[in-house]
Structure formats: structure tokens, C-alpha cells
Amino acid sequence: MAQTRIKWLMLALAALTIMGSYYTYDSIAPVAGLLRDQRGFSQSQIGLLNAVFNLPNIALALIGGILIDRIGAAKAILIAAVICTIGASLTAIGEPYEVMLLGRLLFGLGNETLYIALLVGIAQWFHLGGGALAIALFFSMARVGSYSADKSTSWFADLYAAGWQAPLWLAAGLTSVGVVTALAYYAIDRKFPHLRAVGQKPERFQLKDLTGFSRSFWYILWLNVLFASVFFPFRSTFSIQYFQDVKGMNLAEAGTANSYVFAAAIFATPVFGLIADRIGKRASLLTIAAALMPLTFFILATTNYGLWVTTILMGISFSVIPAVIWPSTAMLVEKHRIGTAFGLINMIQSMGLAASNYAAGLLNDSYRAGPDNPGGYGAMLTMFALLSLIAFVSTLFLLLRERRQPGGGIEARVMGDVAPVMPRH
């Protein structure tokens, strides 16, 4: 009973820690128009603010994952939360532009390590089962942060009326709350280490350790990378501008429209996590969810349907994939290598996010996308549609492989049912 209470307390602290971090990541989209109008930023410069967030993790996400396996998730969470707060504060200072870039760089460095460490921590505390539901609830709180960032255009309209800087200081303040919750997580983890899973001590890392993962792991990896490279550059960087320029919305309306996807995910993600824990069918769930993404961008690019259609499609996809993909990944890896595996995923994902954010901004600039030329956004939407179509193909390969191996892979009912696979993705 004590173990049950403590593991749910640790989940709550992890969720509160990530919530402020996600708010800060998504704080760029609501101020993008202000940065364009008040500081003269180009769309490429705005895209670079989220692209540079991912740049350090191309090299350091894997290192962070390996470090987590060695120093422990709790200590890594605390260190990363402090780095996030420093980065968010520099972003809010924001002048000159290079200081804002440095802030986003540092925030990205801390945030990816924080994210990986929190996922590893949850996997350790819920190693006896219920991992999909736990991670789904964790992501629900993350979506609260994203939803709040979009709704802040209405909730804190006075801050936005004051200019671009005040909303970013609010984000920095919320990020600093994560330091307090991370400190509490660290203290409890130190007191009850015997209640969580502890794998064998990692051996010295060798590059060949990255090549032995199963084929299912790599299919999941590419789905994760491509999905993130579509969803976050659109919803967290350019969508609010797009809704204003193409749909004729004001800032508050655009922020609210963007928030609906995150609002739906708050409630739907735990439902899909519970389904995955109870009935399995993870590969099938991922395939259905991935199919909705190219359909979303096709509708945006070629029809005048209301935003509610694409919001529902993207909301379902965004609820299913995170709830299923991370616990599924943990099933394919030995416990003492989870940090390394998650780090590898995030390293490649960071490449995709950096490239996709910057490429979308360049396309918008090249085709002069804006309120006077709403059709200029078509190239960006086409790029996102093609990337999401490739992600869907990856899930088809995963589904075929899993059906050839009934009872194994990611189709087992709980994490604890699956013996570690020597090596994986």
C-alpha cells in the first residue's frame, strides 16, 4: 500500500515538473505575431527560436540518456530543471536576439534531459504494471501546460497587451516551479530507492550498443521522430500565425483554437493509455493514429472545412501516440538501458524538430506567406503532409512485424510481462 501511494506521488511530482516546461516550450507561438510586429522578426527567425531549442540535443540527448542511467533519474531531473529555468529567463530578457536564441538553446538542453529523465523515472516506479496509464497521465499534465500557453492569450490578455516580453516572463516563472517539484522528487527518491526498479549496473558504453536494438524499436523511433517533426513545428510555432493570417482570427481566437488539441489530449490520453494497458493492440492503435495526421494536413490545404474537423483528427492522433509509444519502447529495452534508448530517440527527434521548424519558416518566407498572401502557407502544409505520410508507413511496417510475432514485442499487456530484449528502439 505504501509503495502504491509513493509511486503515485512521484508521478504527480513528475507531472507538475513537466507542466511548466511544456508551457515554456509552447510560449513562442502566442508571441510570434508580436515578435514579428514589434521587433521585426522574420518567420525564419521565429522558426529558429524553436529550431535552436533542439540543436544541442542532436549531440547531447544521447549523452543525457547515458548519464541518466549512471547518476540516476532523480538527480538528472533536478539538474535539468535548474538549466531550464536559466534558459527560460534568458529568453524573457530577449534582447538582443542572440540572447533570446541562447536562452532557447539552454532551455532546450535542459528540457530534453528533463523529459527523458522523467520518463525513465516513471518507467522505474511503474515497472510492475500500469506503465501506459501512468505515462498517459504524465502527458496529460504536459498538455495542461501546452493548453495553458495557448489560452494565456485570453487568460492574460493584459500581459500580451503590454508587449512580447511579459508573457515570456510568466513562462519563466512557471518553469521555476519545476525546480521545487524536482527537489521534492529527488528527496523522496533518495528516501525510498528500494520501491522502484533498479536494473543491473550499466557496463561501459560502447558505440556498438546503439546498433543492437530490435527492428520494432526502429519502426517506433521513426514514427516518433516524424510525428514530432510535424506536430510540434505546426502547433507550437506556426499554427497561431496561420490561423490569424488564413482564417482571419484575432490573437485570442487563434490561441483558443490551437488550445483545443491540447485540451482534448488532457482527457483522451489517459483513456488510450488505459486501453493499451488493458487490451494491448498497441501497433494497431499507433497505425490508426498515424493515419490521421496526413489526412489533417490534406484537409487544411485543400478544403475550407471548419477547424473543428482538423482539431478532432489531430487531437486523437496527439492523444494516442504519446500514450502508447513510450511504454511500448520501454518494453523493448532492458531496464538499465532505458535512459540510453530514450536518449537515442530524442537525439534523432531533435534533428527532425530543428530541421522541420527552420524549413517551415524558410518555406513561409520563400512563398511570402502572411495576411496578404494566405496561399503562401501551402508549401509548409505540403511538407508536413508528406512527413506525416512517411510516419504512417512506418507504423504499417511495425504492425506487420508485430503480427508475425504474436504474444511478443509491444503487444504484451503490461511492461512486466515482457522479458528484456537484447538490443532494440
N, C-alpha and C positions, 0 to 999 in steps of 0.2 A: 504493500500500500504506500509506504514511504517513497519507494522508487517511482511509483506512478505519479505521485504529487510532484516530486522533484523534476521528473523529466518534462512534465507539462509546464512547470515554472520556467525551466530552461528554454523551452520552446517560446514561451511568452516573452522572455528577455531577448531572445534571438530575433523575434518578430518586431519588437519595438526598436531594436538596434537598426534593422534594415529599413524600417519605415521612413525615418528621416533621411537616410541615404538615398532612397528612391525619389523622395520629394526633391532633393537637391539635383539629382540627375535630370529630372523632368522639368526643372525650373527654367531651362533655357527656352523651350518652346513658347511659354506665355510671354516672355520678354523679347522674343525675336523681332516682333514688329517695332517695339520701342528702340531696340538697338539699331534697327535699320533707319528709323525716322529721326532719332535723337542723336545718334553717333555716326550715322552714315555707313554702317556696316553693309558689305555686300552679302549675298546669300552664301557665297563661298566662305567668307569669314565666319558667318553664323554656323554653317555646317562644320567648320574646322573646330569650333568650340566643343562639339560632341565627338568629332573625329579624334582630337588630341586626347580626349578622355581615355580612349582605347589604346593609344600608341604605346605607352610604357608597358602595357600588359602583353603586347606581342612578344616582348623579351622576358617579362617578369612574371606573367601569370603562372607559367610552369614552375618557375623558381619558387614563387609563393606557395604553390601546392606542395612542392617537395619540402619547403620549410615548415609548412603546417604539419606534415607527417612527422617532423622531427622535434619541433618545440611544443606541439600541441595546439589544438584549435583555439582553446580559451585565450592563451597568451597572444596568439596571432590576431584574434578578434579585437582585443584591447589596443594593440599597437596600430592596427589598421584604422580603427575608429578615430584615433588621435590624428592620424595623417589625413583622413577625410575632412575633419574639422578645419585643419590648417588650409587645405585646398579650397574648401568652400568659402572661407574668409577672404582668401586672396582673390577669388572670383568676384566676390561682392565689392572689394576695393576697386577692381576692374579697370583702372586707368594707370598707365596706358594699356592698349590692347594686349601687349605682351604679358602684362601682369595677370590679366584675365586668363590668357592661354596657360600660363604657368599654374594658376590656381586649378584650372580644369585638368591639367596634366597630373598634379599631385592628388587631386580628388580621385581621378581615375585609378592611379596607382594604389591608393588606399582602399577604394571601393571594391575593386576586383578581388583583392586579398580578403577583405571583409566578407564578401559574398561567398567565396569558396570556403573560408573557414567556418562560416555559419552553417553551410550545407553539410560540411564534414561533421560538425558538432551535432547536428540533428540526426544524421545517419548513425552516429555513435550512441546517442541517447535512446534512439528508437530501433536498435538493432534486433530486438526480439519480435518486431512486427509493428504494423501501423505506420510504416515509414511514408507511404504515399499520402495518407491523410495529414500527417504532421508537416510534410513539406508543402502540401497544398495550403494548409492554414498559414504557414510561414509566408508563402507567396501572396496570400490574401492580404496580409498586413502590408506587404510591399506594395500591393496595388492600392491600398489606402493612401500610401504616400504619393503615388502617381496621380490618383484621383484628386487628392487634395491640392497638388500642384496645379492641375488644370482648373479646378474650381476656385483656386485662390484669386483668379481674375474677377470673380464675383464676390467671394467672401471678403477679400481685402482690396476692394476697388480703390480705396483711398491711397493705398501703397502704390498701386500702379499709376494712379493719377499724379503721384509725386515724382515719377520717373522710373528709369530702368534699375536703379541701384537698390532702392528699398526692398523690393521683392527678393533680391538676391541675399540681402542681409537676413531676411526672415528664413530663407533656406539654410543659411549658415547656422542660425540659432537652433533650428530643428536638428541639424546634423550633430551639433554639440551634445544634444540629449543622448545620442547614441554612445557617447563616451561613458556616461553614467550607467547606462544599462549594460554596457560591455564590462565595466568594472564589477558590477554585481554578478554577471555571468562568470567572470574569472574567479571571484571569491567562492561561489558555490561549487564550481568545478573542482577547485583545489580541495574543498572540504569533503566531497563525495566522489572521488575518482573511481571507486570500486563499483559504482552503479552504472557506469557506461561501458561500452565495448572498448577494448584495447587490443589491437592486433599485435602480432609479433613485432619486435623491434625492426625497423627498416634496415635493409642492407645498404651498403654504399651505392649511391645512384650511378647507373651507367646508361649511356645513350641507347643501348640495345633494349633497355627496359621499356622504351616507347614503341617498340615495333611488335610486341607480342600480344597485343590486345585482339580480342575476337573480332570477326567481321561484323557481327551485330553492333559492337561498340562503335565501329567506324561509320556505320549507317546512321546511328543515333547522333554521332558527332556532327556529321554533315547536315542533318536535319536541324540540329541546334544552331549551328553556325549560320545557315542560310535563313532560318526563321528569324533569328535575332537581327540579321543584316537587313531584313525587310521591315520588321515590325517597329523596332526602336528608332531607326532614322526617320521613318514616316511619322509615327505617333509622337515621338519625343523631340523632334527637331522641326519638321516642316508642316505638319498637319494643320496647326492653328493658323499659320500664314495662308496655307492652301484654302482652308475654309473661309477665311476672310476675303481672299482675292478671287476665288472661283464661285463660292456660294453666297457672297455678299453679306456675310455675318459681321457683326462687330466683335471686339475682343472678348467680351464676356460670353457672348453666344457661342463663339468658336471654342473657347475654353470648355464650356459646358458640354458641347457636342463631342469634343475629344475625350472628356472625362467618362462618357458613358461606357466605353470599352473597359476602362479600369474598374468602374462601378460594378459592371456585370461580373468581372473576374473576381471581385471580392467575395461574392457569394457562390459563384459557379465553380471556382477552382477546388474548394474543399469537397464539393459534390462529386466531381470527377476523380479526385484523389480517393474518396471513399469507394467509388465504383471500381477503381483499379485495384484497391486492396481486397475487395470482396469477390469480384468475379474475374479479375485478370483482364485478358483481351487487350493488353497494352498496345501491341503492334497495330491492332485494328483501330483502336482509339486514335493513335498518332496519325494513321493514314487518313482517317476521316477529317481530323482537324487540319492536317496539312493541305488537304484538297480545297478547303475553304479560302485559303489565302490568295491563290491566283484568281479565283472567282471574284474575290473582293475587289481587286485592282482592275479586273476586266469591267466590272460594273461601274466603278468610279470613272474609268477612262472613256467608256462608250455609251453610258446612259445618263439620264437625268433623274434617276430614282432618288427618293429622299435618303438622307444619310442614315436613317434608321436601318435600312437594309444592310448596308455595309458594316454598320456598327454591330448588328447581331452576328453577322458572319465572322467578323474579326474578333468579337468578344468570345464566341465559342472556341475559336482556334486558340486564342490567348489564354483561355481558361484550361483547356485540355493539355496542351503541350507541356507547360512547366510542371503541372501536377503529375504527369506521367514520366517525363523524360529523365528527371534527376534520380528518383528512386529506382527507375529501371537501370540507369547507369550504375548505381551503387550495387545492384545485383550481380553485375558482371565483373566486379573487381574484388580482390582480397581487401579486407578491412584496413590493413596497414598501408594500402596503396591508393585509397580513395582520394586523398588530397592531391597526389600526383596526377591521377586520372582527371579530376575536376580541373586542375590547373592546365592540363594539356588542352582540354575542351575550351577553356576560357582564353588561352593563348591564341588559338586559331580563330575563335569567335571575335577576339579583339581586332585581328587583321581584317575580318569581314566588316565589322562595325566601322572601323576607321575609314576603310576604302569606300564603303557604301554611303556614309554620311557626306564625305567630301565629294564623291562622284555625283550625288544627288544635287548638292549645291552648285557644282560646275555645270550640270545639265540645265538647271534652272537659270543660271546666269547666261549660258550659251544660247538658250532659246528665249531669253528675255521674259521669263515668267514673272507675272506680277498682276496687279489690279487692272492694268491697261492691256494685258495680254494673257488672260487666264489659260488659253490654249497652250501656252509655253510649258505648263506643268505636265503635258502629255508624255514627254520623254522620260521624266522621272517616274511616272506611274508605270510606263512600259518596262523600265529597268526593274522595278520592284516586282512586277508580274512575272517576269522571266526568272528571277531569283527564286521566287516562291514556287514556281512550277518545278524547278530543279529539286527543291526541298521535298516536294510531293513525290517525285520519282524515287528519292532516297528512301522514303517510307514504304514504297511498294517493294523495293528490294529487301528491306527489313522484314516486312510481312511475309514474303515468300520464304525467306530463310527460317523464320520462326515456325512456320507451318511445316517445314521439313524436319523440325526438331521439336516435336510435341512434348510438353512437360518440362522443357528446359528453358534456357535463355531468360528472357524478360517476362515469360508467361506464367511463372510460378506465382502463387497467391501473395506471399509475404517475403520480405527480404531474407528472413531467417531460413526459408525453405531452400535457398539456393546455395549450393556449395561454391566457394570462390573459384573463379575461372583463371587459370594461369595464362597468361596475359590477355588484354581487352580494349573499348571506348564508350 
